[in-house]
Amino acid sequence: MKTNIFKTILPAIAIVLAMGLSFAVESTRVVQTGYFDDPLIAGIQEELTDCQKDNPEDLCKTASGFQLYDTADLDNIPNNELKRVNQ
């Protein structure tokens, strides 16, 4: 009787526990708006990014190579560049 319980119920509990933990340990990413100036498009453009302002890593750029900034003032404010988050 005990071996029957261990063979059926214990693996089921382990599977449910593993599935629950797989969703519980998901990393949280902070998404914010980055601003850039494309000379071919009038005005300041916006793009959602996971880059951060106070990160010591590489500068964050769009897919087309434009530098992303924290505010729409772009490089008029010192240290306004967004930096890539390495996780």
TORLO-293216 format. One record per residue: x, y, z of N, C-alpha, C in turn; residue number from 1. Coordinates in steps of 0.02 Angstrom, whole numbers, plus 50000, padded with zeros to 5 digits. Atoms other than C-alpha are relative to their C-alpha. Example, Ala and Ser with C-alpha at 12.3 -4.5 7.8 and 13.67 -1.06 7.14 Angstrom:
R    n.x    n.y    n.z   ca.x   ca.y   ca.z    c.x    c.y    c.z  pos
R  50045  49941  50000  50615  49775  50390  50045  50060  50000    1
R  49958  49941  49997  50684  49947  50357  49961  50055  50037    2
END
This chain:
R    n.x    n.y    n.z   ca.x   ca.y   ca.z    c.x    c.y    c.z  pos
R  50041  49941  50000  50000  50000  50000  50044  50063  50000    1
R  49956  49941  49997  50140  50122  50046  50038  50009  49935    2
R  49963  49993  50062  50238  50085  49888  49955  50026  49944    3
R  50047  49976  50050  50083  50117  49784  49990  50076  50006    4
R  50007  49928  49988  50064  50290  49863  50063  50036  49976    5
R  49937  49968  50020  50248  50331  49836  50008  50000  49924    6
R  49992  50005  50072  50241  50275  49654  49953  50045  49961    7
R  50048  49960  50037  50089  50378  49606  49994  50071  50026    8
R  50014  49933  49973  50060  50524  49723  50063  50042  50007    9
R  49938  49962  49990  50239  50576  49761  50026  50031  49934   10
R  49980  49967  50062  50288  50603  49577  49952  50054  49977   11
R  50049  49949  50018  50127  50699  49548  50011  50064  50040   12
R  49986  49942  49958  50166  50814  49694  50064  50034  49976   13
R  49936  49971  50024  50344  50839  49629  49990  50038  49935   14
R  50013  49966  50064  50280  50885  49455  49963  50066  50012   15
R  50038  49939  49985  50154  51011  49524  50045  50052  50034   16
R  49954  49955  49966  50287  51086  49637  50051  50030  49950   17
R  49953  49975  50051  50411  51101  49491  49967  50050  49954   18
R  50035  49953  50043  50281  51186  49382  49987  50066  50036   19
R  50012  49940  49961  50237  51308  49520  50063  50042  50009   20
R  49937  49964  49990  50418  51354  49553  50027  50029  49935   21
R  49975  49973  50064  50455  51378  49368  49970  50068  49985   22
R  50032  49935  50010  50332  51523  49364  50017  50049  50055   23
R  49986  49957  49943  50382  51591  49534  50069  50032  49995   24
R  49932  49975  50003  50566  51619  49491  50015  50039  49937   25
R  49990  49962  50061  50541  51725  49337  50032  50067  50017   26
R  49966  49936  49987  50658  51875  49330  49955  50058  49977   27
R  50040  49942  50018  50577  52045  49326  50044  50048  49961   28
R  49965  49952  50041  50630  52165  49191  49963  50066  50004   29
R  50029  49933  49997  50602  52350  49205  49999  50027  49928   30
R  50007  49973  50068  50534  52420  49042  49986  50074  50006   31
R  50010  49928  50000  50547  52606  49012  50005  50027  49929   32
R  49999  49968  50066  50534  52727  48867  50068  50033  49990   33
R  49938  49967  50020  50695  52777  48781  49986  50047  49941   34
R  50011  49950  50052  50705  52929  48667  50061  50004  49954   35
R  49945  49992  50048  50808  52953  48509  49978  50046  49944   36
R  50013  49954  50055  50822  53071  48361  50022  49968  49935   37
R  49986  50026  50067  50810  52996  48187  49997  50059  49952   38
R  50000  49941  50043  50862  53131  48062  49952  49994  49941   39
R  50046  50008  50056  50747  53056  47929  49927  50006  50020   40
R  50068  49993  49975  50592  53071  48040  49997  50062  50043   41
R  50005  49937  49962  50534  53238  48109  49982  49985  50073   42
R  50016  50006  49929  50532  53252  48299  50041  49946  50035   43
R  49967  50049  49957  50595  53145  48441  49959  49935  49999   44
R  50033  50065  50002  50554  52959  48428  50006  49966  50068   45
R  50000  50038  49938  50511  52841  48572  50006  49926  49985   46
R  49994  50073  50007  50554  52657  48597  50001  49970  50070   47
R  49998  50035  49937  50519  52538  48741  50064  49960  50005   48
R  49936  50034  49991  50680  52467  48814  50007  49976  50071   49
R  49985  50022  49932  50747  52374  48964  50066  50029  50025   50
R  49939  49967  49980  50899  52487  48974  49986  50047  50059   51
R  50006  49957  49942  50932  52593  49130  50049  50058  49996   52
R  49957  49941  50001  51007  52764  49159  50063  49991  50042   53
R  49944  50005  49953  51120  52722  49307  50034  49932  49998   54
R  49969  50065  50008  51198  52564  49238  50069  50010  49970   55
R  49932  49988  50024  51387  52554  49210  50019  49962  49937   56
R  49984  50041  50058  51375  52443  49056  50002  50041  49935   57
R  49996  49968  50066  51377  52482  48868  49940  50045  49988   58
R  50054  49955  50019  51272  52620  48792  49946  49961  49963   59
R  50057  50035  50030  51099  52566  48736  49981  50036  49935   60
R  50018  49972  50065  51054  52592  48553  49940  49964  49970   61
R  50055  50031  50035  50906  52557  48440  50027  49949  49950   62
R  49978  50050  50050  50911  52420  48308  50034  50035  49941   63
R  49969  49964  50056  50957  52553  48179  50061  50040  50022   64
R  49937  49970  49979  51102  52618  48286  49995  50067  50034   65
R  50007  49935  49968  51031  52775  48368  50006  49992  50076   66
R  49992  50001  49927  51081  52812  48549  49934  50015  50034   67
R  50061  49989  49962  50938  52800  48674  50015  50044  50061   68
R  49993  49954  49944  50913  52935  48806  49941  49992  50048   69
R  50050  50008  49947  50814  52941  48969  49942  50050  49991   70
R  50052  49950  50010  50718  53101  48927  50001  50024  49928   71
R  50005  49975  50068  50663  53187  48768  50048  50057  49987   72
R  49950  49947  50009  50797  53321  48796  50064  49973  49969   73
R  49943  50034  50031  50923  53195  48726  50065  50018  50033   74
R  49934  49987  49971  51103  53250  48750  50008  50070  50028   75
R  49996  49934  49970  51060  53424  48816  50011  49995  50076   76
R  49992  50012  49928  51064  53350  48993  50060  49953  50009   77
R  49943  50045  49989  51228  53275  49058  49978  49933  50030   78
R  50014  50068  49975  51225  53087  49095  49928  49979  49988   79
R  50069  50017  50018  51057  53065  49007  49996  49935  49960   80
R  49999  50059  50042  51111  52910  48910  49974  49939  50038   81
R  50021  50064  49971  51029  52741  48941  50054  49949  49986   82
R  49948  50051  50006  51146  52594  48969  49968  49931  50000   83
R  50026  50068  50007  51119  52411  48927  50007  49961  50065   84
R  50001  50041  49940  51073  52292  49068  50022  49930  49982   85
R  49977  50068  50011  51173  52130  49068  49978  49956  50058   86
R  50024  50044  49947  51086  51991  49164  50025  49931  49990   87
END
